[in-house]
Amino acid sequence: MTFETLPFELSHGRSPRGRGSWAFAPFHLRNDSSAAVLSPSMTFTEAKKWARLQPSLQGFQVIAVLG
């Protein structure tokens, strides 16, 4: 599983970092808000580990980090 940060970077003008509630979605569904999975408040590194364990994201190769 890889994480594509371009949607986040286009929205925020910077790369993802720090602590917060992070939104992830399969890359091909990045524009469908119903496909977004929100993490609890944690660092970006912790959130990526958390996202790998989410059943709704498993089985997809590329995950979008949403802005």
Contact map, one row per residue, 1 for C-alpha under 8 A:
1110000000000000000000000000000000000000000000000001000000011110000
1111000000000000000000000000000000000000000000000000000000001110000
1111100000000000000000000000000000000000000000010000000000000111100
0111111000000000000000000010000000000000000000000000000000000111100
0011111110000011000000000000000000000000000000000000000000000001110
0001111111000000000000000000000000000000000000000000000000000001100
0001111111100000000000000000000000000000000000000000000000000001111
0000111111111111000000000000000000000000000000000000000000000000111
0000111111111111000000000000000000000000000000000000000000000000001
0000011111111100000000000000000000000000000000000000000000000000001
0000001111111000000000000000000000000000000000000000000000000000001
0000000111111110000000000000000000000000000000000000000000000000001
0000000111111110000000000000000000000000000000000000000000000000000
0000000111011111000000000000000000000000000000000000000000000000000
0000100110011111100000000000000000000000000000000000000000000000000
0000100110000111110000000000000000000000000100000000000000000000000
0000000000000011111000000000000000000000001100000000000000000000000
0000000000000001111100000000000000000000001100000000000000000000000
0000000000000000111110000000000000000000111100000000000000000000000
0000000000000000011111000000000000000001111100000000000000000000000
0000000000000000001111100000000000000111110000000000000000000000000
0000000000000000000111110000000000000111110100100000000000000000110
0000000000000000000011111000000000011110000000000000000000000000111
0000000000000000000001111100000000011100000000000010000000000011110
0000000000000000000000111110110000111000000000000000000010000011110
0000000000000000000000011111110000100000000000000000000010010111000
0001000000000000000000001111110000000000000000000000000000000111000
0000000000000000000000000111111000000000000000000000000000000000000
0000000000000000000000001111111100100000000000000000000000000000000
0000000000000000000000001111111110110000000000000000000000000001010
0000000000000000000000000001111110000000000000000000000000000000000
0000000000000000000000000000111111110000000000000000000000000000000
0000000000000000000000000000011111110000000000000000000000000000000
0000000000000000000000000000000111110000000000000000000000000000000
0000000000000000000000001100110111111000000000000000000000000000000
0000000000000000000000111000010111111100000000000000000000000000000
0000000000000000000000111000000000111110000000000000000100000000000
0000000000000000000011110000000000011111000000000000000000000000000
0000000000000000000011100000000000001111110000100110000000000000000
0000000000000000000111000000000000000111110000000000000000000000000
0000000000000000001111000000000000000011111000000000000000000000000
0000000000000000001111000000000000000011111101100000000000000000000
0000000000000000111100000000000000000000111111100000000000000000000
0000000000000001111101000000000000000000011111110000000000000000000
0000000000000000000000000000000000000000001111111000000000000000000
0000000000000000000000000000000000000000011111111100000000000000000
0000000000000000000001000000000000000010011111111110000000000000000
0010000000000000000000000000000000000000000111111111000000000000000
0000000000000000000000000000000000000000000011111111100000000000000
0000000000000000000000000000000000000010000001111111110000000000000
0000000000000000000000010000000000000010000000111111110010000000000
1000000000000000000000000000000000000000000000011111110011000000000
0000000000000000000000000000000000000000000000001111111011000000000
0000000000000000000000000000000000000000000000000111111111000000000
0000000000000000000000000000000000000000000000000000111111000000000
0000000000000000000000000000000000001000000000000000011111000000000
0000000000000000000000001100000000000000000000000011111111110010000
0000000000000000000000000000000000000000000000000001111111110000000
0000000000000000000000000000000000000000000000000000000011111000000
1000000000000000000000000100000000000000000000000000000011111110000
1100000000000000000000000000000000000000000000000000000000111110000
1111000000000000000000000110000000000000000000000000000000011111000
1111000000000000000000011110000000000000000000000000000010011111100
0011111000000000000000011110010000000000000000000000000000000111110
0011111100000000000001111000000000000000000000000000000000000011111
0000101100000000000001111000010000000000000000000000000000000001111
0000001111110000000000100000000000000000000000000000000000000000111
